[in-house]
Amino acid sequence: MKHWGIIFFSVALTVVVGCSHKKAQEPLKFDQPANANQPAIDTNTYVPFTRDLYNKLRAYNIDLRKVQFFVDQQLVLSRFMDMNKAEVTSGVVKFLNGKYINEIVIPAYTPCVCDSVDVDGLRVSFEKGNNSFKFINNKYSPDFFIFSGNNWKDGTCEVMYDKIPYRASCGSCGSAADVKLVVKQSDIDKSDKKTKTLQGRRVD
């Protein structure tokens, strides 16, 4: 068994070293381990982004692409890998149940921005590029904007990331469909303020 442990360590080391020789990329913020020294997030400062709130912002002619969004739960993207053909550009590699898995974690309350407004929801991204994710607001979720994907199974769904299919799951709740978009209450309070500039009055 000791020999097998040495072989596994060598394979894992090869994976890490092999990835480090790839073209250097700016690390994704949500791929970094959480800093234990960071203050705890005050979840009370966030409110769900609802259909009513969406309608209010649109009525005020506020560009949703300028609104700072967040996700209220942890999202985990994962895919099985063939180590003979593996290319890892993001996340970490894990060895689980005899298989290698490329895993990307998006912590709860990670900021994101709206890339586009669709008929049934919003597309948001956590980084610059083409990796956007759909949050739907339809008959299945009439009030909130919830995470969306294809081929749902056991609370997970398929999404595309870097043009590669991943399984998305919720790392802190039962289903990826429980992950919602939220915004900061302070930002909404600012949007509610309307400014009126008086033009003054001249003597008749």
LUMDRENGU-111367 format. One record per residue (C-alpha): residue number from 1; residue in one letter; x, y, z. Coordinates in steps of 0.001 Angstrom, whole numbers, plus 500000, padded with zeros to 6 digits. Layout:
N
<atom><pos>NUM</pos><code>A</code><xx>X</xx><yy>Y</yy><zz>Z</zz></atom>
...
***
This chain:
204
<atom><pos>1</pos><code>M</code><xx>500000</xx><yy>500000</yy><zz>500000</zz></atom>
<atom><pos>2</pos><code>K</code><xx>502897</xx><yy>502353</yy><zz>500597</zz></atom>
<atom><pos>3</pos><code>H</code><xx>503963</xx><yy>501962</yy><zz>496968</zz></atom>
<atom><pos>4</pos><code>W</code><xx>500478</xx><yy>502919</yy><zz>495816</zz></atom>
<atom><pos>5</pos><code>G</code><xx>500611</xx><yy>506007</yy><zz>498037</zz></atom>
<atom><pos>6</pos><code>I</code><xx>503883</xx><yy>507039</yy><zz>496414</zz></atom>
<atom><pos>7</pos><code>I</code><xx>502449</xx><yy>506499</yy><zz>492932</zz></atom>
<atom><pos>8</pos><code>F</code><xx>499339</xx><yy>508560</yy><zz>493739</zz></atom>
<atom><pos>9</pos><code>F</code><xx>501427</xx><yy>511385</yy><zz>495186</zz></atom>
<atom><pos>10</pos><code>S</code><xx>503589</xx><yy>511379</yy><zz>492063</zz></atom>
<atom><pos>11</pos><code>V</code><xx>500538</xx><yy>511527</yy><zz>489783</zz></atom>
<atom><pos>12</pos><code>A</code><xx>498977</xx><yy>514352</yy><zz>491796</zz></atom>
<atom><pos>13</pos><code>L</code><xx>502261</xx><yy>516247</yy><zz>491792</zz></atom>
<atom><pos>14</pos><code>T</code><xx>502519</xx><yy>515781</yy><zz>488026</zz></atom>
<atom><pos>15</pos><code>V</code><xx>499021</xx><yy>517253</yy><zz>487586</zz></atom>
<atom><pos>16</pos><code>V</code><xx>499847</xx><yy>520330</yy><zz>489665</zz></atom>
<atom><pos>17</pos><code>V</code><xx>503223</xx><yy>520869</yy><zz>488035</zz></atom>
<atom><pos>18</pos><code>G</code><xx>501791</xx><yy>520280</yy><zz>484566</zz></atom>
<atom><pos>19</pos><code>C</code><xx>499130</xx><yy>522919</yy><zz>485151</zz></atom>
<atom><pos>20</pos><code>S</code><xx>501677</xx><yy>525406</yy><zz>486440</zz></atom>
<atom><pos>21</pos><code>H</code><xx>503584</xx><yy>525257</yy><zz>483146</zz></atom>
<atom><pos>22</pos><code>K</code><xx>500539</xx><yy>526350</yy><zz>481158</zz></atom>
<atom><pos>23</pos><code>K</code><xx>500205</xx><yy>529909</yy><zz>479960</zz></atom>
<atom><pos>24</pos><code>A</code><xx>499964</xx><yy>532164</yy><zz>482988</zz></atom>
<atom><pos>25</pos><code>Q</code><xx>496485</xx><yy>533513</yy><zz>483621</zz></atom>
<atom><pos>26</pos><code>E</code><xx>495190</xx><yy>536004</yy><zz>486131</zz></atom>
<atom><pos>27</pos><code>P</code><xx>493702</xx><yy>533874</yy><zz>488924</zz></atom>
<atom><pos>28</pos><code>L</code><xx>489963</xx><yy>533962</yy><zz>489417</zz></atom>
<atom><pos>29</pos><code>K</code><xx>488967</xx><yy>535493</yy><zz>492714</zz></atom>
<atom><pos>30</pos><code>F</code><xx>486457</xx><yy>532774</yy><zz>493496</zz></atom>
<atom><pos>31</pos><code>D</code><xx>489086</xx><yy>530048</yy><zz>492999</zz></atom>
<atom><pos>32</pos><code>Q</code><xx>491125</xx><yy>531266</yy><zz>495943</zz></atom>
<atom><pos>33</pos><code>P</code><xx>490716</xx><yy>529739</yy><zz>499424</zz></atom>
<atom><pos>34</pos><code>A</code><xx>488717</xx><yy>531789</yy><zz>501873</zz></atom>
<atom><pos>35</pos><code>N</code><xx>490780</xx><yy>533953</yy><zz>504184</zz></atom>
<atom><pos>36</pos><code>A</code><xx>490048</xx><yy>533090</yy><zz>507790</zz></atom>
<atom><pos>37</pos><code>N</code><xx>491004</xx><yy>536619</yy><zz>508808</zz></atom>
<atom><pos>38</pos><code>Q</code><xx>488307</xx><yy>538210</yy><zz>506685</zz></atom>
<atom><pos>39</pos><code>P</code><xx>485313</xx><yy>539564</yy><zz>508622</zz></atom>
<atom><pos>40</pos><code>A</code><xx>482119</xx><yy>537533</yy><zz>508499</zz></atom>
<atom><pos>41</pos><code>I</code><xx>479608</xx><yy>538594</yy><zz>505855</zz></atom>
<atom><pos>42</pos><code>D</code><xx>476563</xx><yy>540346</yy><zz>507248</zz></atom>
<atom><pos>43</pos><code>T</code><xx>473848</xx><yy>538621</yy><zz>505255</zz></atom>
<atom><pos>44</pos><code>N</code><xx>471247</xx><yy>541034</yy><zz>506656</zz></atom>
<atom><pos>45</pos><code>T</code><xx>472601</xx><yy>543745</yy><zz>504338</zz></atom>
<atom><pos>46</pos><code>Y</code><xx>471451</xx><yy>541762</yy><zz>501275</zz></atom>
<atom><pos>47</pos><code>V</code><xx>467939</xx><yy>541396</yy><zz>499881</zz></atom>
<atom><pos>48</pos><code>P</code><xx>466640</xx><yy>539051</yy><zz>497170</zz></atom>
<atom><pos>49</pos><code>F</code><xx>466445</xx><yy>540490</yy><zz>493677</zz></atom>
<atom><pos>50</pos><code>T</code><xx>462745</xx><yy>540054</yy><zz>492971</zz></atom>
<atom><pos>51</pos><code>R</code><xx>460486</xx><yy>540680</yy><zz>489992</zz></atom>
<atom><pos>52</pos><code>D</code><xx>459019</xx><yy>543716</yy><zz>491784</zz></atom>
<atom><pos>53</pos><code>L</code><xx>462491</xx><yy>545125</yy><zz>492330</zz></atom>
<atom><pos>54</pos><code>Y</code><xx>463345</xx><yy>544431</yy><zz>488697</zz></atom>
<atom><pos>55</pos><code>N</code><xx>460252</xx><yy>546347</yy><zz>487550</zz></atom>
<atom><pos>56</pos><code>K</code><xx>461028</xx><yy>549255</yy><zz>489874</zz></atom>
<atom><pos>57</pos><code>L</code><xx>464598</xx><yy>549632</yy><zz>488565</zz></atom>
<atom><pos>58</pos><code>R</code><xx>463399</xx><yy>549469</yy><zz>484971</zz></atom>
<atom><pos>59</pos><code>A</code><xx>460753</xx><yy>552111</yy><zz>485740</zz></atom>
<atom><pos>60</pos><code>Y</code><xx>463529</xx><yy>554364</yy><zz>487042</zz></atom>
<atom><pos>61</pos><code>N</code><xx>465448</xx><yy>553729</yy><zz>483788</zz></atom>
<atom><pos>62</pos><code>I</code><xx>468328</xx><yy>552182</yy><zz>485741</zz></atom>
<atom><pos>63</pos><code>D</code><xx>470663</xx><yy>550096</yy><zz>483593</zz></atom>
<atom><pos>64</pos><code>L</code><xx>470766</xx><yy>546618</yy><zz>485160</zz></atom>
<atom><pos>65</pos><code>R</code><xx>474292</xx><yy>546216</yy><zz>483823</zz></atom>
<atom><pos>66</pos><code>K</code><xx>475296</xx><yy>548878</yy><zz>486359</zz></atom>
<atom><pos>67</pos><code>V</code><xx>473729</xx><yy>547042</yy><zz>489290</zz></atom>
<atom><pos>68</pos><code>Q</code><xx>476010</xx><yy>544999</yy><zz>491564</zz></atom>
<atom><pos>69</pos><code>F</code><xx>474556</xx><yy>541518</yy><zz>491988</zz></atom>
<atom><pos>70</pos><code>F</code><xx>475620</xx><yy>538661</yy><zz>494266</zz></atom>
<atom><pos>71</pos><code>V</code><xx>474705</xx><yy>534981</yy><zz>494681</zz></atom>
<atom><pos>72</pos><code>D</code><xx>473231</xx><yy>533976</yy><zz>498029</zz></atom>
<atom><pos>73</pos><code>Q</code><xx>474595</xx><yy>530415</yy><zz>498108</zz></atom>
<atom><pos>74</pos><code>Q</code><xx>477805</xx><yy>528618</yy><zz>497170</zz></atom>
<atom><pos>75</pos><code>L</code><xx>477930</xx><yy>527214</yy><zz>493635</zz></atom>
<atom><pos>76</pos><code>V</code><xx>480209</xx><yy>524334</yy><zz>492692</zz></atom>
<atom><pos>77</pos><code>L</code><xx>481053</xx><yy>523455</yy><zz>489076</zz></atom>
<atom><pos>78</pos><code>S</code><xx>482583</xx><yy>520034</yy><zz>488505</zz></atom>
<atom><pos>79</pos><code>R</code><xx>483486</xx><yy>517682</yy><zz>485670</zz></atom>
<atom><pos>80</pos><code>F</code><xx>485147</xx><yy>514294</yy><zz>485385</zz></atom>
<atom><pos>81</pos><code>M</code><xx>488531</xx><yy>514316</yy><zz>483675</zz></atom>
<atom><pos>82</pos><code>D</code><xx>490533</xx><yy>511969</yy><zz>481501</zz></atom>
<atom><pos>83</pos><code>M</code><xx>494058</xx><yy>512640</yy><zz>482779</zz></atom>
<atom><pos>84</pos><code>N</code><xx>495500</xx><yy>511632</yy><zz>479391</zz></atom>
<atom><pos>85</pos><code>K</code><xx>493651</xx><yy>514508</yy><zz>477744</zz></atom>
<atom><pos>86</pos><code>A</code><xx>493174</xx><yy>516852</yy><zz>480667</zz></atom>
<atom><pos>87</pos><code>E</code><xx>493585</xx><yy>520600</yy><zz>480384</zz></atom>
<atom><pos>88</pos><code>V</code><xx>492918</xx><yy>522568</yy><zz>483521</zz></atom>
<atom><pos>89</pos><code>T</code><xx>492593</xx><yy>526341</yy><zz>483209</zz></atom>
<atom><pos>90</pos><code>S</code><xx>490542</xx><yy>527057</yy><zz>486348</zz></atom>
<atom><pos>91</pos><code>G</code><xx>489782</xx><yy>525527</yy><zz>489708</zz></atom>
<atom><pos>92</pos><code>V</code><xx>491459</xx><yy>522562</yy><zz>491374</zz></atom>
<atom><pos>93</pos><code>V</code><xx>491859</xx><yy>518867</yy><zz>490582</zz></atom>
<atom><pos>94</pos><code>K</code><xx>490511</xx><yy>516340</yy><zz>493073</zz></atom>
<atom><pos>95</pos><code>F</code><xx>490735</xx><yy>512540</yy><zz>493169</zz></atom>
<atom><pos>96</pos><code>L</code><xx>487366</xx><yy>511153</yy><zz>494262</zz></atom>
<atom><pos>97</pos><code>N</code><xx>486022</xx><yy>507591</yy><zz>494055</zz></atom>
<atom><pos>98</pos><code>G</code><xx>488779</xx><yy>506588</yy><zz>491663</zz></atom>
<atom><pos>99</pos><code>K</code><xx>488205</xx><yy>509512</yy><zz>489281</zz></atom>
<atom><pos>100</pos><code>Y</code><xx>489809</xx><yy>512881</yy><zz>488733</zz></atom>
<atom><pos>101</pos><code>I</code><xx>487476</xx><yy>515848</yy><zz>489035</zz></atom>
<atom><pos>102</pos><code>N</code><xx>488055</xx><yy>519454</yy><zz>487989</zz></atom>
<atom><pos>103</pos><code>E</code><xx>486183</xx><yy>521602</yy><zz>490508</zz></atom>
<atom><pos>104</pos><code>I</code><xx>485464</xx><yy>525344</yy><zz>490494</zz></atom>
<atom><pos>105</pos><code>V</code><xx>483914</xx><yy>526950</yy><zz>493562</zz></atom>
<atom><pos>106</pos><code>I</code><xx>481948</xx><yy>530211</yy><zz>493584</zz></atom>
<atom><pos>107</pos><code>P</code><xx>481459</xx><yy>531185</yy><zz>497248</zz></atom>
<atom><pos>108</pos><code>A</code><xx>478236</xx><yy>532659</yy><zz>498560</zz></atom>
<atom><pos>109</pos><code>Y</code><xx>477971</xx><yy>536431</yy><zz>498108</zz></atom>
<atom><pos>110</pos><code>T</code><xx>480496</xx><yy>536500</yy><zz>495285</zz></atom>
<atom><pos>111</pos><code>P</code><xx>479800</xx><yy>539657</yy><zz>493223</zz></atom>
<atom><pos>112</pos><code>C</code><xx>478626</xx><yy>539371</yy><zz>489633</zz></atom>
<atom><pos>113</pos><code>V</code><xx>477326</xx><yy>541679</yy><zz>486917</zz></atom>
<atom><pos>114</pos><code>C</code><xx>474478</xx><yy>541472</yy><zz>484435</zz></atom>
<atom><pos>115</pos><code>D</code><xx>475681</xx><yy>540897</yy><zz>480875</zz></atom>
<atom><pos>116</pos><code>S</code><xx>472261</xx><yy>540811</yy><zz>479240</zz></atom>
<atom><pos>117</pos><code>V</code><xx>468530</xx><yy>540884</yy><zz>479973</zz></atom>
<atom><pos>118</pos><code>D</code><xx>466505</xx><yy>538045</yy><zz>478462</zz></atom>
<atom><pos>119</pos><code>V</code><xx>462753</xx><yy>537614</yy><zz>478268</zz></atom>
<atom><pos>120</pos><code>D</code><xx>462787</xx><yy>535069</yy><zz>481092</zz></atom>
<atom><pos>121</pos><code>G</code><xx>465699</xx><yy>536301</yy><zz>483201</zz></atom>
<atom><pos>122</pos><code>L</code><xx>469225</xx><yy>537666</yy><zz>483367</zz></atom>
<atom><pos>123</pos><code>R</code><xx>472634</xx><yy>536438</yy><zz>482278</zz></atom>
<atom><pos>124</pos><code>V</code><xx>475376</xx><yy>537277</yy><zz>484759</zz></atom>
<atom><pos>125</pos><code>S</code><xx>479110</xx><yy>536683</yy><zz>484911</zz></atom>
<atom><pos>126</pos><code>F</code><xx>481649</xx><yy>536515</yy><zz>487721</zz></atom>
<atom><pos>127</pos><code>E</code><xx>484622</xx><yy>537389</yy><zz>485506</zz></atom>
<atom><pos>128</pos><code>K</code><xx>485340</xx><yy>539101</yy><zz>482216</zz></atom>
<atom><pos>129</pos><code>G</code><xx>484890</xx><yy>536867</yy><zz>479197</zz></atom>
<atom><pos>130</pos><code>N</code><xx>482180</xx><yy>534642</yy><zz>477760</zz></atom>
<atom><pos>131</pos><code>N</code><xx>481364</xx><yy>532631</yy><zz>480885</zz></atom>
<atom><pos>132</pos><code>S</code><xx>477881</xx><yy>533851</yy><zz>481758</zz></atom>
<atom><pos>133</pos><code>F</code><xx>475219</xx><yy>531998</yy><zz>483718</zz></atom>
<atom><pos>134</pos><code>K</code><xx>471450</xx><yy>532263</yy><zz>483404</zz></atom>
<atom><pos>135</pos><code>F</code><xx>469166</xx><yy>533193</yy><zz>486305</zz></atom>
<atom><pos>136</pos><code>I</code><xx>465553</xx><yy>532702</yy><zz>485346</zz></atom>
<atom><pos>137</pos><code>N</code><xx>462350</xx><yy>534391</yy><zz>486482</zz></atom>
<atom><pos>138</pos><code>N</code><xx>459357</xx><yy>532518</yy><zz>485061</zz></atom>
<atom><pos>139</pos><code>K</code><xx>456416</xx><yy>530358</yy><zz>486121</zz></atom>
<atom><pos>140</pos><code>Y</code><xx>458761</xx><yy>528072</yy><zz>488075</zz></atom>
<atom><pos>141</pos><code>S</code><xx>460145</xx><yy>531068</yy><zz>489978</zz></atom>
<atom><pos>142</pos><code>P</code><xx>457684</xx><yy>533977</yy><zz>489671</zz></atom>
<atom><pos>143</pos><code>D</code><xx>459243</xx><yy>536075</yy><zz>492441</zz></atom>
<atom><pos>144</pos><code>F</code><xx>462991</xx><yy>535446</yy><zz>492391</zz></atom>
<atom><pos>145</pos><code>F</code><xx>465781</xx><yy>535066</yy><zz>489851</zz></atom>
<atom><pos>146</pos><code>I</code><xx>467163</xx><yy>531551</yy><zz>490356</zz></atom>
<atom><pos>147</pos><code>F</code><xx>470078</xx><yy>529621</yy><zz>488855</zz></atom>
<atom><pos>148</pos><code>S</code><xx>469291</xx><yy>527795</yy><zz>485639</zz></atom>
<atom><pos>149</pos><code>G</code><xx>470824</xx><yy>525040</yy><zz>483550</zz></atom>
<atom><pos>150</pos><code>N</code><xx>470062</xx><yy>521964</yy><zz>481443</zz></atom>
<atom><pos>151</pos><code>N</code><xx>469660</xx><yy>518241</yy><zz>482096</zz></atom>
<atom><pos>152</pos><code>W</code><xx>468660</xx><yy>518519</yy><zz>485739</zz></atom>
<atom><pos>153</pos><code>K</code><xx>469359</xx><yy>515524</yy><zz>487986</zz></atom>
<atom><pos>154</pos><code>D</code><xx>469313</xx><yy>515256</yy><zz>491774</zz></atom>
<atom><pos>155</pos><code>G</code><xx>469494</xx><yy>519005</yy><zz>492269</zz></atom>
<atom><pos>156</pos><code>T</code><xx>472346</xx><yy>519507</yy><zz>489800</zz></atom>
<atom><pos>157</pos><code>C</code><xx>472302</xx><yy>520825</yy><zz>486251</zz></atom>
<atom><pos>158</pos><code>E</code><xx>474588</xx><yy>521140</yy><zz>483259</zz></atom>
<atom><pos>159</pos><code>V</code><xx>476148</xx><yy>524501</yy><zz>482390</zz></atom>
<atom><pos>160</pos><code>M</code><xx>478909</xx><yy>525589</yy><zz>480046</zz></atom>
<atom><pos>161</pos><code>Y</code><xx>482139</xx><yy>527102</yy><zz>481323</zz></atom>
<atom><pos>162</pos><code>D</code><xx>485060</xx><yy>527838</yy><zz>478966</zz></atom>
<atom><pos>163</pos><code>K</code><xx>483020</xx><yy>525980</yy><zz>476322</zz></atom>
<atom><pos>164</pos><code>I</code><xx>483177</xx><yy>522801</yy><zz>478430</zz></atom>
<atom><pos>165</pos><code>P</code><xx>480132</xx><yy>521201</yy><zz>480116</zz></atom>
<atom><pos>166</pos><code>Y</code><xx>480161</xx><yy>521140</yy><zz>483925</zz></atom>
<atom><pos>167</pos><code>R</code><xx>477678</xx><yy>519901</yy><zz>486510</zz></atom>
<atom><pos>168</pos><code>A</code><xx>476560</xx><yy>522747</yy><zz>488754</zz></atom>
<atom><pos>169</pos><code>S</code><xx>475483</xx><yy>522022</yy><zz>492312</zz></atom>
<atom><pos>170</pos><code>C</code><xx>474819</xx><yy>524056</yy><zz>495423</zz></atom>
<atom><pos>171</pos><code>G</code><xx>477581</xx><yy>523639</yy><zz>497972</zz></atom>
<atom><pos>172</pos><code>S</code><xx>475492</xx><yy>525089</yy><zz>500800</zz></atom>
<atom><pos>173</pos><code>C</code><xx>471911</xx><yy>524059</yy><zz>499974</zz></atom>
<atom><pos>174</pos><code>G</code><xx>469926</xx><yy>521187</yy><zz>498529</zz></atom>
<atom><pos>175</pos><code>S</code><xx>469705</xx><yy>522188</yy><zz>494872</zz></atom>
<atom><pos>176</pos><code>A</code><xx>471350</xx><yy>524578</yy><zz>492427</zz></atom>
<atom><pos>177</pos><code>A</code><xx>467825</xx><yy>525880</yy><zz>491786</zz></atom>
<atom><pos>178</pos><code>D</code><xx>467871</xx><yy>527292</yy><zz>495336</zz></atom>
<atom><pos>179</pos><code>V</code><xx>470665</xx><yy>529728</yy><zz>494420</zz></atom>
<atom><pos>180</pos><code>K</code><xx>469245</xx><yy>533229</yy><zz>493934</zz></atom>
<atom><pos>181</pos><code>L</code><xx>470489</xx><yy>536638</yy><zz>492879</zz></atom>
<atom><pos>182</pos><code>V</code><xx>470639</xx><yy>539199</yy><zz>495679</zz></atom>
<atom><pos>183</pos><code>V</code><xx>471624</xx><yy>542865</yy><zz>495933</zz></atom>
<atom><pos>184</pos><code>K</code><xx>472711</xx><yy>545129</yy><zz>498765</zz></atom>
<atom><pos>185</pos><code>Q</code><xx>469915</xx><yy>547017</yy><zz>500476</zz></atom>
<atom><pos>186</pos><code>S</code><xx>472055</xx><yy>550173</yy><zz>500553</zz></atom>
<atom><pos>187</pos><code>D</code><xx>472319</xx><yy>550137</yy><zz>496744</zz></atom>
<atom><pos>188</pos><code>I</code><xx>468549</xx><yy>549847</yy><zz>496415</zz></atom>
<atom><pos>189</pos><code>D</code><xx>468022</xx><yy>552718</yy><zz>498858</zz></atom>
<atom><pos>190</pos><code>K</code><xx>470212</xx><yy>554897</yy><zz>496648</zz></atom>
<atom><pos>191</pos><code>S</code><xx>468134</xx><yy>553953</yy><zz>493607</zz></atom>
<atom><pos>192</pos><code>D</code><xx>464932</xx><yy>554920</yy><zz>495404</zz></atom>
<atom><pos>193</pos><code>K</code><xx>466124</xx><yy>558468</yy><zz>495938</zz></atom>
<atom><pos>194</pos><code>K</code><xx>464857</xx><yy>560890</yy><zz>493337</zz></atom>
<atom><pos>195</pos><code>T</code><xx>466528</xx><yy>564259</yy><zz>492936</zz></atom>
<atom><pos>196</pos><code>K</code><xx>464606</xx><yy>567335</yy><zz>491836</zz></atom>
<atom><pos>197</pos><code>T</code><xx>466544</xx><yy>570426</yy><zz>490811</zz></atom>
<atom><pos>198</pos><code>L</code><xx>464697</xx><yy>573715</yy><zz>491182</zz></atom>
<atom><pos>199</pos><code>Q</code><xx>465158</xx><yy>576056</yy><zz>488236</zz></atom>
<atom><pos>200</pos><code>G</code><xx>464367</xx><yy>579161</yy><zz>490254</zz></atom>
<atom><pos>201</pos><code>R</code><xx>461846</xx><yy>581903</yy><zz>489604</zz></atom>
<atom><pos>202</pos><code>R</code><xx>462335</xx><yy>585305</yy><zz>488030</zz></atom>
<atom><pos>203</pos><code>V</code><xx>460449</xx><yy>588523</yy><zz>488707</zz></atom>
<atom><pos>204</pos><code>D</code><xx>457501</xx><yy>588967</yy><zz>486374</zz></atom>
***
